[in-house]
Amino acid sequence: MQKPKISSAIPKQRYRLGAYTIVVLGDIESADDTDYEYLLAAVEDGQNEPEVYITCEKAAGGGDPCTVRVFAVQLGNQDSGRVIDHGNWANQDEFVSYALSGFQQMLQLHDEEPVPVT
């Protein structure tokens, strides 16, 4: 898998994390067979495309758990599309908090805190 193929989505929240804007997407229509619950995309300042995605994918048949996957598109990551977790992520705020901490680790922004953008 290279990166999520999104046909349409609604931005739900935005955060600043260092030199990145992180967008939380919901109500996602996918051009592939994946049923996304949430998707977070990190775009570095001055870039047009996200560098990293963290997705929460619904289980087939609507059961639990959801699959959490990371796509490191611009980082040259050989593990792009790698599953990092399974869990019940029905609560958007809990998943966003989990994913933001993942971005901090991947982007090596340990001293930065995510700041909501209004």
Beta strands, then each sheet from edge to edge (+ up, - down):
strand 1: 6-17
strand 2: 20-30
strand 3: 36-44
strand 4: 52-57
strand 5: 66-72
strand 6: 82-87
strand 7: 115-117
sheet 1: 6+ 5- 4+ 3- 2+ 1- 7+
end
